[in-house]
Amino acid sequence: MAKCSICEKSVHFGHKVSHSNKKSNKMWKPNIKKVKAVINGAPKKISVCTQCLKSGNVVRA
């Protein structure tokens, strides 16, 4: 599932608009990575977005 365990970021929906102004449905997914992180003192594999990794919200194991 494309959802961050830290910030709860998930998919967003909207319209893709072509040059002729036709609208079709589109889904944007966040950049999610599976990493081994320290949660409550124990290493655990979680899904985290790259923004949380970059900002230091996650301590890697």
N, C-alpha and C positions, 0 to 999 in steps of 0.2 A: 504494500500500500504506500502511496506517495504522501507520507505525512511525517513531519519532524516530531521526534519524541520530546524535544526541549521546548520549542516555541509553538508547536501545534500548527505549523504552516502546512497547507495542503493545496490541492488543485483549485484553480480558478477558472471560471467559465465566462465566455463572452462571444463576440462576433468577430470573425475575420472579414474584413472589408476589402473587396477587390478594386481594381482600377476603375471598373465600370459601376462601382458602388453597390454591387451585389453583396448581400450578407449571408454568411454561412456560419454554423456553430464551430467554436474552437475551444480547446481545453489547454491551459498552460499548467505544466507540472513543475514543482520546485526541484532543485538539484539536490537529491537525497543520496547520501552515502551510508553504507553499513560500516560502522566502526566499533572497535572494542573500546569501551570507556569505563571509567571507575564510577560506579553508582553505589552509594552507601558503603564505601570501602571495599567493594568486591567488583572484579571485572565482569562486564556484561556486554553483549553485542546488541547495539541499538541502531535505529535509523535516525540520522541527523542531517539537517540541511547544511550546505557548505557555509552559509552565513554564520551559523552558530559555531562551526569549527573555526572559522576565521576570527571571530570576535573573542574566542577563548571561553565560551560558555560550557564547553565540554573538556574534561581532562581525559586524554587518551591513556589507555593501559598498555 
